[in-house]
Amino acid sequence: MARIGAFEELVLLAAGGLAGEGYGVTIQADLERKTGDPISLGAVYATLDRLERKGLVRSRMGPATAERGGRRKRVYQVTSHGVAAVRTMQRIRARLGCPTLHPARA
């Protein structure tokens, strides 16, 4: 089972939420909208590439579109291994969680 980092988990969740029709820009926009943080498109593409090498997402070329000047876009779908990786991280977080986190005292 491949371990995933926090940002990899977020990208998997965003891609999964786009039902196999997410591509770099839509995944980035979804992450920015839902986290409220600026997200680098380069970081999204680097993470998608790493997740694909791990077998957690698969990609395919979508159809050419007029709004993209006739170019095709690469769309991503979360694999069953990707779903399992996210569920594993959720279980780990649940086991580690505590009702209230207390900040360290200075």
N, C-alpha and C positions, 0 to 999 in steps of 0.2 A: 504494500500500500504506500503510495507516494505521500509524503508529508507536504503540506502547503503552508505558505506564509499568510499573513493577514491580508495583504493586498491581493494575493492570488485568490484568496477566498472571496474577497469583494468582487473581483473580476468574474469569477465563476458564478456568483449570485446574480450579477447584472446580466451576464450572457444568458443564464438560465431563464431569467425573467423576460427576456426578449424572444423566447420560444423558438430558438434556432434561426432567427432572422437578424440577430445582432451583428454589427460590424464595428470596427474600431471607433468610429465617430459616435455611433449611437450608444455604445457601451460607455465611452467617456462621458457623454452628456448625461446618461442615466446615473453614473457614479457622482458626477458633480451635483446634479439635482438632489440626489438622496443623501449625500454626505455633507453638502454645503461647502465643500472644499474644492479648490482648483485641482484638476487632475491633468497631468501631462499626457498628451496623445501618444508620445513616444513610450512612456511607461506602460500604457495600456497595450500597445502593440508588442513591446518586449515581453510583457507578461503573457499575452496570448500565445506568442511563439513558444515560450517556455512551457506553458500548459499543454500545448499541442505535442511537444516533444515528450512530455510525461504521459501522454495518452488521455488527458483529462478533458480536452476539447478536440473537436475535429472541425476542419474548415472545408469550404467548397467555394467555388467562384459562382457568384450570382449573375443574373442576366445584365447585359449592358442597359444603361438607362440614359435618357436624354439629359436629365439634370446633371449627370456626371460626364457629359460630353461624349457619350457613347462608350464610356469605359465601364468595366465590370468591377464589382467590389467583392471582397472576400468576406463571407459570412461564417459565423462560428456557432457551433452547437455543443453543449455540454454532453459528454459521454457518461455512460453508467459509472465508470471509474471516477469521473469528476463529481458526480452526485454522491458517491460513496465517500470521497475525500471530504466534501463539505459536511456531510453527516457525521463523519468521524470527528472533525474539528468542533462541531456543535456539541457532541457528547463530551469531548474533553473539556470544553468551556463550562459545560453544566457541572461536571465533576469538580472543577477548580473554583467555580463561583462561590461567592459567599453573599449573604444578604446585604451587607454594607461593607464597602471598602473604607479603610481608615488611612488617611495620609500619614506619612512619616512625620515625626515631630522634629523640628529644627533644633 
